[in-house]
């Protein structure tokens, strides 16, 4: 698509988003980012969003949610993204 419109990669901003897993979020995060890089055919992402501050099947008050967010966040710091954020959060999460 970039050559078709005579664009360079650094001229566009690419965002991807994924949901947390119930466990193994470091591995899950790495897998989701790698999958996005492959699907988008790019070497880096400008923004990575975590869809919600818990896994889809976890209850809101599950004590593992905080650890899962932390694991995903720490893994994102290591990976190929310039910015990352967790969507749909409240102050008490």
HELIX and SHEET records of a PDB file:
HELIX    1   1 UNK A    3  UNK A    5  5                                   3    
HELIX    2   2 UNK A    9  UNK A   11  5                                   3    
HELIX    3   3 UNK A   25  UNK A   40  1                                  16    
HELIX    4   4 UNK A   64  UNK A   78  1                                  15    
SHEET    1   A 3 UNK A  15  UNK A  18  0                                        
SHEET    2   A 3 UNK A  45  UNK A  50  1                                        
SHEET    3   A 3 UNK A  81  UNK A  86  1                                        
END                                                                             
